[in-house]
C-alpha cells in the first residue's frame, strides 16, 4: 500500500500524453518540489481524464483515470493554482461528486 499524507490538486490542465518525467517536471514547477508521501493530481482540459503522481520517498508512481461518461468536478482555476484535498474529497473527486462541498469537519460549506 502506498502511504499518502497530503493530496494536492493542480488547477491548470495537463496534456494526458505526458509521461512520468514530464508530470514530475510539472509537479516541481507548480508545487515547488515533489515531497515524499504526497499525491499530485492533474486533469486534462476537458475534465474527462486525470493523472496522479505519488512520490513514496523511494520512487515515483503515476496512475491515470478516464471517465467514460461525465467529467471530473475540477476547479475553475480562479481561486488558486493548487488546492489541498483530504481523503474524502479525493474519493468524491474520483467518483465525479462535488468534492468542494466536503470540509474536513464534515460541514457543508459551499453549495
Secondary structure, DSSP 8 states (H G I E B T S, - for coil): ----SEEEEE-S---TT--HHHHHHHHHHHHSS--TTEEEEEE-TTSSEEEEEEE-SS-EEEEEEE-SSS------SSS-SEEEE-HHHHHHHHTT--GGGB-TTS-B---
